[in-house]
């Protein structure tokens, strides 16, 4: 499946200097490179690193690592997987490009690179977005612009952090999908979320099967209201259009000549945006 092209990309996030030496590739001792403290990837697949190391052994490091100076050493900005693969091969020197970058740049660049090269799992992405928001006051609209992702995609990914920790772990392990997680957020009861998550894992339920199961567990009054709201196909179409435009969940219910529109928000920022 093709990935959507990312917004501004790595080069656009850190302005180029007039001095072309800033883009010069140099070789340094690999032990002078410190890890990126803002690395969004929490789990590294050992098999993937081994495959990359075999490629590097055959063809060399095709793209230099991006780093910033830290005293007499360097701190990694982008290229964690390449660095690990080179260490696996016991390579002494490695090509780098030194850039001027602050902490926010470092996190954004690491986030972009991970999505471009080998996608983060949804929970890692959500934590990275939340870190940008909490530590650097970056808005969801800005994250959307930088990453080339829709505003709704950013918002829905962040919502996964509202799930219980153990369900988040199952998503990280790929035993539950992003779509399963979104469906479970339709339930307010944490114990029911946990129960249904285990049902999905043990029985291999699809997202559609989970959604149907959730509908059957709603209180009767709620099921009747939902059914009433979905009798007219045009309402479902209108809901979908509003959700796409607003980037959040929208419910429309109709009673004869009256009705209401419910728009959900999950932060003060979202409320102000809506």
Secondary structure as a PSIPRED ss2 file (coil, helix, strand):
# PSIPRED VFORMAT (PSIPRED V4.0)

   1 X C   1.000  0.000  0.000
   2 X C   1.000  0.000  0.000
   3 X C   1.000  0.000  0.000
   4 X C   1.000  0.000  0.000
   5 X C   1.000  0.000  0.000
   6 X C   1.000  0.000  0.000
   7 X C   1.000  0.000  0.000
   8 X C   1.000  0.000  0.000
   9 X H   0.000  1.000  0.000
  10 X H   0.000  1.000  0.000
  11 X H   0.000  1.000  0.000
  12 X H   0.000  1.000  0.000
  13 X H   0.000  1.000  0.000
  14 X C   1.000  0.000  0.000
  15 X C   1.000  0.000  0.000
  16 X C   1.000  0.000  0.000
  17 X C   1.000  0.000  0.000
  18 X C   1.000  0.000  0.000
  19 X C   1.000  0.000  0.000
  20 X H   0.000  1.000  0.000
  21 X H   0.000  1.000  0.000
  22 X H   0.000  1.000  0.000
  23 X H   0.000  1.000  0.000
  24 X C   1.000  0.000  0.000
  25 X C   1.000  0.000  0.000
  26 X E   0.000  0.000  1.000
  27 X E   0.000  0.000  1.000
  28 X E   0.000  0.000  1.000
  29 X E   0.000  0.000  1.000
  30 X H   0.000  1.000  0.000
  31 X H   0.000  1.000  0.000
  32 X H   0.000  1.000  0.000
  33 X E   0.000  0.000  1.000
  34 X E   0.000  0.000  1.000
  35 X C   1.000  0.000  0.000
  36 X C   1.000  0.000  0.000
  37 X C   1.000  0.000  0.000
  38 X C   1.000  0.000  0.000
  39 X C   1.000  0.000  0.000
  40 X C   1.000  0.000  0.000
  41 X C   1.000  0.000  0.000
  42 X C   1.000  0.000  0.000
  43 X C   1.000  0.000  0.000
  44 X C   1.000  0.000  0.000
  45 X C   1.000  0.000  0.000
  46 X H   0.000  1.000  0.000
  47 X H   0.000  1.000  0.000
  48 X H   0.000  1.000  0.000
  49 X H   0.000  1.000  0.000
  50 X H   0.000  1.000  0.000
  51 X H   0.000  1.000  0.000
  52 X H   0.000  1.000  0.000
  53 X H   0.000  1.000  0.000
  54 X H   0.000  1.000  0.000
  55 X H   0.000  1.000  0.000
  56 X H   0.000  1.000  0.000
  57 X H   0.000  1.000  0.000
  58 X H   0.000  1.000  0.000
  59 X H   0.000  1.000  0.000
  60 X C   1.000  0.000  0.000
  61 X C   1.000  0.000  0.000
  62 X C   1.000  0.000  0.000
  63 X C   1.000  0.000  0.000
  64 X C   1.000  0.000  0.000
  65 X E   0.000  0.000  1.000
  66 X E   0.000  0.000  1.000
  67 X E   0.000  0.000  1.000
  68 X E   0.000  0.000  1.000
  69 X E   0.000  0.000  1.000
  70 X E   0.000  0.000  1.000
  71 X C   1.000  0.000  0.000
  72 X C   1.000  0.000  0.000
  73 X E   0.000  0.000  1.000
  74 X E   0.000  0.000  1.000
  75 X E   0.000  0.000  1.000
  76 X E   0.000  0.000  1.000
  77 X E   0.000  0.000  1.000
  78 X E   0.000  0.000  1.000
  79 X C   1.000  0.000  0.000
  80 X H   0.000  1.000  0.000
  81 X H   0.000  1.000  0.000
  82 X H   0.000  1.000  0.000
  83 X H   0.000  1.000  0.000
  84 X H   0.000  1.000  0.000
  85 X H   0.000  1.000  0.000
  86 X H   0.000  1.000  0.000
  87 X H   0.000  1.000  0.000
  88 X H   0.000  1.000  0.000
  89 X C   1.000  0.000  0.000
  90 X C   1.000  0.000  0.000
  91 X C   1.000  0.000  0.000
  92 X C   1.000  0.000  0.000
  93 X E   0.000  0.000  1.000
  94 X E   0.000  0.000  1.000
  95 X E   0.000  0.000  1.000
  96 X E   0.000  0.000  1.000
  97 X E   0.000  0.000  1.000
  98 X E   0.000  0.000  1.000
  99 X C   1.000  0.000  0.000
 100 X C   1.000  0.000  0.000
 101 X C   1.000  0.000  0.000
 102 X C   1.000  0.000  0.000
 103 X H   0.000  1.000  0.000
 104 X H   0.000  1.000  0.000
 105 X H   0.000  1.000  0.000
 106 X H   0.000  1.000  0.000
 107 X H   0.000  1.000  0.000
 108 X H   0.000  1.000  0.000
 109 X H   0.000  1.000  0.000
 110 X H   0.000  1.000  0.000
 111 X H   0.000  1.000  0.000
 112 X H   0.000  1.000  0.000
 113 X H   0.000  1.000  0.000
 114 X H   0.000  1.000  0.000
 115 X H   0.000  1.000  0.000
 116 X H   0.000  1.000  0.000
 117 X H   0.000  1.000  0.000
 118 X C   1.000  0.000  0.000
 119 X C   1.000  0.000  0.000
 120 X C   1.000  0.000  0.000
 121 X C   1.000  0.000  0.000
 122 X H   0.000  1.000  0.000
 123 X H   0.000  1.000  0.000
 124 X H   0.000  1.000  0.000
 125 X H   0.000  1.000  0.000
 126 X H   0.000  1.000  0.000
 127 X H   0.000  1.000  0.000
 128 X H   0.000  1.000  0.000
 129 X H   0.000  1.000  0.000
 130 X H   0.000  1.000  0.000
 131 X H   0.000  1.000  0.000
 132 X H   0.000  1.000  0.000
 133 X H   0.000  1.000  0.000
 134 X H   0.000  1.000  0.000
 135 X H   0.000  1.000  0.000
 136 X H   0.000  1.000  0.000
 137 X C   1.000  0.000  0.000
 138 X C   1.000  0.000  0.000
 139 X C   1.000  0.000  0.000
 140 X H   0.000  1.000  0.000
 141 X H   0.000  1.000  0.000
 142 X H   0.000  1.000  0.000
 143 X H   0.000  1.000  0.000
 144 X H   0.000  1.000  0.000
 145 X H   0.000  1.000  0.000
 146 X H   0.000  1.000  0.000
 147 X H   0.000  1.000  0.000
 148 X C   1.000  0.000  0.000
 149 X C   1.000  0.000  0.000
 150 X C   1.000  0.000  0.000
 151 X H   0.000  1.000  0.000
 152 X H   0.000  1.000  0.000
 153 X H   0.000  1.000  0.000
 154 X H   0.000  1.000  0.000
 155 X H   0.000  1.000  0.000
 156 X H   0.000  1.000  0.000
 157 X H   0.000  1.000  0.000
 158 X H   0.000  1.000  0.000
 159 X H   0.000  1.000  0.000
 160 X H   0.000  1.000  0.000
 161 X H   0.000  1.000  0.000
 162 X H   0.000  1.000  0.000
 163 X C   1.000  0.000  0.000
 164 X C   1.000  0.000  0.000
 165 X H   0.000  1.000  0.000
 166 X H   0.000  1.000  0.000
 167 X H   0.000  1.000  0.000
 168 X H   0.000  1.000  0.000
 169 X H   0.000  1.000  0.000
 170 X H   0.000  1.000  0.000
 171 X H   0.000  1.000  0.000
 172 X H   0.000  1.000  0.000
 173 X C   1.000  0.000  0.000
 174 X C   1.000  0.000  0.000
 175 X C   1.000  0.000  0.000
 176 X C   1.000  0.000  0.000
 177 X C   1.000  0.000  0.000
 178 X H   0.000  1.000  0.000
 179 X H   0.000  1.000  0.000
 180 X H   0.000  1.000  0.000
 181 X H   0.000  1.000  0.000
 182 X H   0.000  1.000  0.000
 183 X H   0.000  1.000  0.000
 184 X H   0.000  1.000  0.000
 185 X C   1.000  0.000  0.000
 186 X C   1.000  0.000  0.000
 187 X C   1.000  0.000  0.000
 188 X C   1.000  0.000  0.000
 189 X C   1.000  0.000  0.000
 190 X H   0.000  1.000  0.000
 191 X H   0.000  1.000  0.000
 192 X H   0.000  1.000  0.000
 193 X H   0.000  1.000  0.000
 194 X H   0.000  1.000  0.000
 195 X H   0.000  1.000  0.000
 196 X H   0.000  1.000  0.000
 197 X H   0.000  1.000  0.000
 198 X H   0.000  1.000  0.000
 199 X H   0.000  1.000  0.000
 200 X H   0.000  1.000  0.000
 201 X H   0.000  1.000  0.000
 202 X H   0.000  1.000  0.000
 203 X H   0.000  1.000  0.000
 204 X C   1.000  0.000  0.000
 205 X C   1.000  0.000  0.000
 206 X C   1.000  0.000  0.000
 207 X H   0.000  1.000  0.000
 208 X H   0.000  1.000  0.000
 209 X H   0.000  1.000  0.000
 210 X H   0.000  1.000  0.000
 211 X H   0.000  1.000  0.000
 212 X H   0.000  1.000  0.000
 213 X H   0.000  1.000  0.000
 214 X H   0.000  1.000  0.000
 215 X H   0.000  1.000  0.000
 216 X H   0.000  1.000  0.000
 217 X H   0.000  1.000  0.000
 218 X C   1.000  0.000  0.000
 219 X C   1.000  0.000  0.000
 220 X H   0.000  1.000  0.000
 221 X H   0.000  1.000  0.000
 222 X H   0.000  1.000  0.000
 223 X H   0.000  1.000  0.000
 224 X H   0.000  1.000  0.000
 225 X H   0.000  1.000  0.000
 226 X H   0.000  1.000  0.000
 227 X H   0.000  1.000  0.000
 228 X H   0.000  1.000  0.000
 229 X H   0.000  1.000  0.000
 230 X C   1.000  0.000  0.000
 231 X C   1.000  0.000  0.000
 232 X C   1.000  0.000  0.000
 233 X H   0.000  1.000  0.000
 234 X H   0.000  1.000  0.000
 235 X H   0.000  1.000  0.000
 236 X H   0.000  1.000  0.000
 237 X H   0.000  1.000  0.000
 238 X H   0.000  1.000  0.000
 239 X H   0.000  1.000  0.000
 240 X H   0.000  1.000  0.000
 241 X H   0.000  1.000  0.000
 242 X H   0.000  1.000  0.000
 243 X H   0.000  1.000  0.000
 244 X H   0.000  1.000  0.000
 245 X H   0.000  1.000  0.000
 246 X H   0.000  1.000  0.000
 247 X C   1.000  0.000  0.000
 248 X C   1.000  0.000  0.000
 249 X C   1.000  0.000  0.000
 250 X E   0.000  0.000  1.000
 251 X E   0.000  0.000  1.000
 252 X E   0.000  0.000  1.000
 253 X E   0.000  0.000  1.000
 254 X E   0.000  0.000  1.000
 255 X E   0.000  0.000  1.000
 256 X C   1.000  0.000  0.000
 257 X C   1.000  0.000  0.000
 258 X E   0.000  0.000  1.000
 259 X E   0.000  0.000  1.000
 260 X E   0.000  0.000  1.000
 261 X E   0.000  0.000  1.000
 262 X E   0.000  0.000  1.000
 263 X E   0.000  0.000  1.000
 264 X C   1.000  0.000  0.000
 265 X C   1.000  0.000  0.000
 266 X C   1.000  0.000  0.000
 267 X C   1.000  0.000  0.000
 268 X H   0.000  1.000  0.000
 269 X H   0.000  1.000  0.000
 270 X H   0.000  1.000  0.000
 271 X H   0.000  1.000  0.000
 272 X H   0.000  1.000  0.000
 273 X H   0.000  1.000  0.000
 274 X C   1.000  0.000  0.000
